[in-house]
Amino acid sequence: MDEPTHIEKGNKMAPPDKEVERTHKMRDICLTITIVAVAIAISIAMIVYLAGKPHTTRKEMNLIPTIKKAIMESVQVSLSTTPGWSHYRLDTAEAIIGVTLAYPEAYDEHRSAYLAKLANMNIDIQAALINDSELTSTVWSRGKLAQYISGILVSGQHETAHSYYGTTNLLDILQNHLVRSIDYFRINRFALSWMALAMCQHNKTFDRQYEDILTAHPGTYTFGIDEAAMITMACTCLNTTTSLPAAHVAADIIAMEIQKENNTLNEYSLGLAAQALISIKNESYEDQIAKAKMGIVSKIKISDIMKDGLAASHILPALADMSYIDIGINPPIPRVTDTTTDMVMLEIVITMDDPILTNTTKRWDANVSVTKQPTLLQAMHALQAQASSGFSFETTPTSFGPMVITIDGITRNETNMYWRILLAPDTPLSKGVVGTNPQNGEHYIFRLTTFGPH
């Protein structure tokens, strides 16, 4: 705001005395110094920005240290924690979306863990397609496939939704889901928003009848702020004369809710709410976005919540000033065109040896489908995904990467035991399951061991 003038209509102020004049001169000098300092700072910032890695597209390069720390820690937990495969593990795409939007450098800095998570995302889809080529289950046909299609796009992997492993057009299946589940989408516009986003990101037509459902009754949201946030992003992506007004109505309601002194939004809802306001690109929402982000940081327990892909997708993009809109408009990492994600067969043997708790030994001789140069962790996930193998394991995140805590249902006592990993017959691993790249035919032994000399 401009400073008040000293001259009003019809009235002139008396000439300033010498003391006032000296004060004004000092103020002018200080102001000049400040302007010069700011100009230098802006110049330095621009130099740093232009010198950055060309594929980094995060909009906010200088994040508040607290928020940046939360993003870094969250990415590590998310990438190092992947539940064993089952028909109910359906959050790996959300984890990929959250991690990639918030920290695209993860692809380079945590490549093995990132590719392991990506492989698990593809395993989820492939396993579902084997059982049902049209993914007609209520889980997949009511928005879940849309999330996985978005995960495929944001990762920039070689396989695309248009030609998934050269045989399946996932977008055609998604279109069929819209027709089949239209009555469901009338009552669940949160799920319909995911469908709209996936179609929009791929420049596919989202028919008017579905847009009418999405934009109906502006200001009324069955699932509260979460639904309002998803509708905001979906309608912004569609960018039509009908959808944009609906997006702005929803955004205004979100902003008012965040602004409340004692709003009851949890970290998941705050994440979606912030993403929605970020997607609108309206400077008037900056205070609400900042408030939502700081609210997230004050609430989250990263080591627990970021094991969940849902948390990663809701929260991480918001912390990095990104939103689901950025999946299609500005993919954060370049498309992967090399062969690192091509699948190959790996022959591997894994033995579980428990001489302490159950006095049992069990061996798995397997051929698994993995990416080229896989990690041991990837191979273990691939084996676990083979339902007939009966192999199972669990990990927990540590500062050195994921650590195996359970094999075949046997969990080590965390106070005095660990699973020691050997390359058969007796060579201890030095790099753990993420740092080890198994070769064809190798045999790994997981031996339950107590702390102390061996």
Secondary structure, 3 states (H helix, E strand, C coil): CCCCCCEECCEECCCCCHHHHHHHHHHHHHHHHHHHHHHHHHHHHHHHHHCCCCCCCCCCCCCCHHHHHHHHHHHHHHHHCCCCCCCCCCCHHHHHHHHHHHCCCHHHHCHHHHHHHHHHHHHHHHHHHHHCCCCCCHHHHHHHHHHHHHHHHHHCCCCCCCCECCCECHHHHHHHHHHHCHHHHHHCHHHHHHHHHHHHHCCCCCCHHHHHHHHCCCCCCCCHHHHHHHHHHHHHHHCCCCHHHHHHHHHHHHHHHHHCCCCCCCHHHHHHHHHHHHHHCCHHHHHHHHHHHHHHHHHCCHHHHCCCHHHHHHHHHHHCCCCCHHHHHCCCCCCCCCCCCCEEEEEEEEEEEECCCCCEEEEEEEEEEEECCCCHHHHHHHHHHCHHHCCCEEEECCCCCCEEEEECCEECCCCCEEEEEEECCCEECCCHHHHCCCCCCCEEEEEEEECCCC
